[in-house]
Amino acid sequence: MKLGVVFGLLVAACGSESNSAVDAAPDASLDVDAPGIDAPPGPIRVTALRGGTPRAGTRVIVHDDDGAPVSDLVPDADGRISIDADRPRTITVAFAPEGPAGDRVLTFTVVAAAPGEQIVVDARLERPVVQGAITASYTLPMGTVGQEMDLGCVRRPFNNLVTEATVDIIETCPQGGTRFNALLTAVASQQPAAWALFEDQTTAADGAIAVSGWSTAFDSLPLTFTTPSVQLSDFSFGVRLALDGVWHDADETGATSLPQAGEAVSLRLPSGVGEAFHLHARAAFGPPSGDGPVVRKPDVTAHWLGTTPPAPDAIDFTALDIPRVYDLGRDPTDTTGRTLTWREEGTPAELAAVDGVTADLSRFASNVLYRWQVVAPHGATSSLRLPTLPDDLSARMPGTADHSIELALVRIAAGGGGPAIRAQAGGWVRTAFNARPPVDAAFTSVVSSLVLDE
């Protein structure tokens, strides 16, 4: 199998050629055999961005067949670099420490990047820098019990005792670097009852908006469910709409048991709002047959609804034809702690349907947050061995404990396959762990994932 690490990545055309890299065999220690990859010779073009902007101090590292660094390169002023290659390569992007005290550190690796591919690493970190705040004043409509304010990057609920709500504007919020949209939703009986949209707000300084009137115009999205053949412990489903390329939550609900087969439920969308829509559902399954309790994260299915207001849809949990993953842990024979292993349960057809693997490793050490994210093709073995980094970046290497590790198998149900995952690697990490695919990802995805806390 092939593995790598990834953090918020979206594909785009990259240009500028600088700093050639080695042309060595694929990284065998990372189990990179890249089936189905037959790209023509040519450079791998990488663009490294942080929130859409190039960042000083970014490094691009190419690894040899043992995972050791053999080239340590610097992108140009636009964050671009071309890496000469005539076969798939393992590439790491190491961003400079961020935050007031350099307390946020991000590393990204993609395995089996093919010659001729164009990859954009657009990184996103937790604990983002606050750039300001927006305060909304309002009077809730009669009968509602609270409101939620969604900036696309931040969503916060407020109860009915609040008539003024403040939400921080973080550095990943703005569109075009300085502006954002705010969607306010008043809630009654656990469903949206009214909404107000404030578009093109500025982050130049702390701002204020006043809701002078709420709209009660909604489009209904009827849904039906098919009862799954496996036991569910809980489920949730919801719908999002995109504004200026950013997802905003419109409606979401959950329960401890799945509706009966054929039972209809409905979600509500603000009428006439949104340039794209995304229906998502999440269900938590019991442990594999014959095994005891395991640490499981819910399986996720994300249905793309396209760029027109959605028509009635159905969620069939029996169609999650992807292996379940469990028993995630460290390989005890690898004393470096670099190798993760897991087990997969599925039919041969389900195993063959997996397009890629994503992983997210995070830990705190000496008040510093380290994140290492991975994207890789799916292969015959259920293991992942991380490469090594240059000596001056050794603090980023995961130890043998004190990590939170999330791992997911991803299937693209229509269009793209493995190359699409490599092309939008960061987007697929977000899909796997937050059910938010890239806005321009015009295909359905199915994800099976779990988490390990060491």
N, C-alpha and C positions, 0 to 999 in steps of 0.2 A: 504494500500500500504506500501511498505517497503522502507526506504531510508537510505542514508549514504553519506559520503563525500569521495572523492577520488582524488588523484593527480598522475600522471604518474605511472602506475602499470602494471607489467607483471607477468604472472604466471610462477612458476618454482617449483621444488622440494625443500622443506625445511626440515631440519633434526632436529638437536639438541633440546632436550627437557629441558626446564628450566622454573622456575617460573609458577606454576600452577595458573589458574584463577578460578573464581567462576563458579558454575553450577546453574544458575538461569533461570527463565522463560525468553522467548524472550522479547525484549523491546517493550512493548505495546504502550508506548508514541511515539515511532517512527513508529507505525502502521505496525509492522513487522509480517505478517502472513505467508510469504514465501510459497506460494502454490507450490506444485510439489516438494518440497525439502523433501527427505526421505533418508538422508545420514545415513550410519551406525555410531554407536558411535565411537568416536576417537578424538584425539586432532586436533584443527585447527592450522596448522603450518603457521606461518607468517615470512617472510623475509623482513626487512626494509632496503632499499638501497637509496643512493643519487647518481645518475649518475653511477650506477653499483657498488658503493663502500659503505660499512657500514660506518655510521657516529656516532661519539661519542655524547652522550647526547640524543639519540633517546629513546622515551618512547612509550610503547604499553598499551593502557587503555581499560579495559573491563567495559561495562555499565550495570546497573540493568534495571528493567522493567519500571523505570521512567526516564531513560536516565542519571541517576547520575553515576559518576565513583565509581566502587567498587574494582577494582584492577588496580594498577599502576606498570607496569612491565618494566624490562630492558632487551633488547635482548643481546645475547652473542656477542663475538668478531666478528662473521661473520654476525651479524645483524639478527640472527634467534631466534625464540622463539616458544614454543608449548603451546597452551591454551587448557586445559581440558574442554570438552563440550560434552553433549549428546543431544544437540538441537542447532538450529541456534543462533548465538551470534552477537551482535553489538560491533565492535572493532574499536578503533581509534589509529592511529599512529601519534604521535606528534614529528616532527623533531626539533632539536635545532636550534635557530636563526642562520642565516648565513649572509655572507657579511662582509665587513670591520668594520661596526658598528652594526652588528646584525640586519640589516634592512630588512631582508627577512625571513618570518616566514611561514612555511608550515604545515598544518594539514590535515590528511586524515582519513575518516571513511568509513568502509564498513558495510552495514547492511545485516543481515541474512547470515553471513558466516557459512557454514554448517560444522558439525563435519566431520573430515576426509579431508576437503579441504586444499589445499596448495595455499597460496597467497603470491605473491611478490609485495611489494610496492616499485617501483623504481621511485623516485620522481624527477620531473623536475620543475624548477621555472623560471619565467621571470626575467629579469635583471641578467643574469648569470655572473659569474666571468670570465673576459677575461684572457686567459692564454698566449696569444701571438697574432701574426698576420701572415698572409700569403700574399705576394705581388706577383702578376702575371704581367709580362711584355709581350706585344704582339703587333702585327700589325693585324688589322682586315682585313678579306678577302674583296675583292672588292665587293661593292654593299651592304654590311651589315651596319647596323646603330648603333650597340652597342653590348655589350655582357653581360651575366649574369654568376656570379660565385656562385656555389652551393656546400657548404661543408656538406650538409645533415642536419645540424642543423641551418645553416645560408645561406641565399640566397640574393645576392645583384646585382642589375642591374647597368650598366655603359654605358654612351652614347658614340658616335663615336669620341668624342673629346679626350677621355682618352686612353692612350696607356700603362698605368700602373695602376693597381687596387689593393687596399689593403682591405682585409676582416679580421675582428677579429676572432680569434679562441677562442671559449668559452668552458667552462668546460664540456658541454654536447656533444661537437663535437667528441672527440677522440674515436676511436675504440680500445679496449684493453687498454684503459687508456692513450695512448700516441700518437696514430696515427689516420689519417683520409684520406679521398679521396676528391679530388677537381674536379668537372665537370664544364668546361667552355663551354658556348654555344653562338655562334655569331648569331645575329638575323637579318633577312631581311623580310620585308612585314609581320611583326608580327608572323613569324614562324622561327624555328631554321633553319639556313643555313649551319652551320659548328660547329664542336665541338672538344674539346681537353680534355683528361682525364689524371689526375695525381693521381696515386694510392699510398697508403701507405706513405703519407707525415707525417713528425714528428712534434710534438708540443713542442719538447724540447727547442726550441728557435724560435724567429721570423725567418721565412724562406722566400725563394723566388723561384719562378718557372718561366721559360721562355717558351713561346709557340713558338716552332720552326716550327710547321706546323699544319694546321687544317685539320680534316677529314670531308669530305662531304658525307660519306656513311650513309644513313638513311634507316630505315625500316618504311614503311607507315602503319598506323593503321586506316583503314576506319571505319567511324561511321555513323549510320543512327539514326533518331529520330522519335518518335511518338508524335504528337501534343497532349498535355494534355487536359483534359476536364475542367480544371480550369484555370483561368487567371494567366499568369506569368508576373512579372514585370522585371525580368532579369534572366539570367542563365550564367553559365560558366562550362567548362569541361576541363579535362586535364589528363595526364598520367604521372606516376612516375615509376622509376626503382630503384631497391634495389642494393646497393653495400655494402658488408660486413654487411648486416643486417640493413642498414640505407637507408631511402627513399631519393631520389634526384629527383627534378622536371625536367622532360624532355621536356614537351610541354604543354601549356595551352592557352586557348582562351576564349573569352566571347562575349556576345552581349546583346542588350536590348530587343530582341525578339527571340523566339525559331525558329529554321529552320522549314520549312514546313514538314509535314509528308512524310517520304520516302526520303527527301533531304539528300544527302551524304556530309559529311565533312571528314576531315582526320587530324590526329595528326602524329607527326614524332618522332621516337625513334632512338638514336644513334645505328647504326648497330653493333650487336655482343656484346653489353654491358648490364649488369644487370643479376642478378640471380632470380629476381622476378619482377612482374609488377602489377600496380594498376591503374585502370581507375576510375576516380571520376567525378561526375557531381553535380552541385548545382543549384537549381531553387528557386526563391523567389515567393511565392504565395500571393495573395491578402487576406484580412481578411475573416473570416468565414462568410457564408451567413447570412444576416440579422443583422450583427454587424457593428459598425463603425470602423474607423481606429484603428489598434492595433500595438504595437511595436513587430515586427516580425523579426526573423532571418531566412535566407533561409533554406528550407528543403534540405537535402543532401542525395544522394544515392551514395554509394561507391561500385564499382564492382571489385571484386577480379579477376585478370587475371591469377593467378597461376605462376608457375615457368618456363614456356616456353615463348618464344616471342609471344605476343598476336595475335590472329586472329581477323578478322573483328568482331565488336560487335555492339550492338544496345542499345540505352538508351531510355527507355519507361517511361516517367514521369507519365503516367496513372497507372503505377504499384506501385506507392508509397502507398501501402496499410497500412498506419500507421496514427493514428490520428494526426490532427494538434493541436498544443498547443498554448494557448493564455491566456490573462488576468493573467499573472504571478504577484503575489504580496504577501504581508504579511497578515496573518490572524489577523484581528483587535481585535479578542477576546483573543489573546495571547499577554499579555503585555510584555512578555520577548523578543518578536521579533524573537523567534526561529522557528516559523512555517511559511512555504511558502505554498501558494496555487496557483492553476492554473486551467484552464478549458481545456478539451479535446473534440475535435469534430471528430467523426468517426463512422463508422458502428460497430455493435457488433463484426464482424469478424476482423475489423481493430484494435479494442481495445484488442481483445484476442491475436492478433499477436505480441503485444509489449512484448519484453523480459526483458527490464530493463529501469531504469531511471538514468541519470547522471546529476550532478549539479556542478557548479563551482562558488564559492563566493569569491570576492576579494575586498579589500579596503585598503586605505592609512590612517594611523593615526600616527601623530607625526613622519613623515618621515619614517615610517615602512610599508612595503608591507606585508599584511596578505592574505594568500590564503587558502581556505578550499574547498576541492573537494569531491564529493559524488558519490557513485554508489549504486544502490539498485534495488531489484526486483520491477516489476510493479504490482500494486494492484488495488483494486476496487475504492479507494479514491484518489483524486488528491491533495495530500498534503504531506508535508515533515516537520518533526519536528526534529531539530538538538538536539543531546544530550548536556549535560553540561560537562564542563571540570574541572579538579582540580583547586582549588583557585589560585594557582601560574601560571596557564595558562589562567586565565580569560580574559586577553587582546586579546586572539585569538577569543573569542566568538563574533559573529556578533552583532552589535547594531540594531537599528530600522531604520537606514538610512545610507547614504554614502557608499552604496555597489553597485558593479556591479554583477549581478547574471545571470548566464546562465543555462538554464535547457533544457534537451533533452530527448526524448523518443527514444529508440534504438530497432530495430528488426534485428535479425540475420536470414537471409533468408534461410540459409542452414547450419545445423550443430551447435551443442553446446547449443543454447538457453540461458536461464538465467544463468545456471552454467558457461557457457563460458564467460559471461560478468563479473561475480564475479571473475572468475579465472584470467581475464586480465583486471581488472577494470581500471587501469590507461590508458591502451591502448584504452579502449572504451571512456574514457573522451576525449582523443586526437581525436578519430574518430568523436565524436559528435561535437566538436568545431573547429577542424582543418582538418577534413576529412583525417586523416592519421592513418589508422588502424595498429595494430601490424604487422610486416613483416611476421610473421608466422601464421597469422590468415587466414586460408584457407577457408574463407566463405565470402559471400556477406553481406553487412549491409545496412540498411536504417535508416535514422535519421530525426527526426522532432524536431526543436529546436527554441528557442527565447531568447532574452536578456532583462533584466530589469535594467535600471540605476536609482538608487535612489538619 
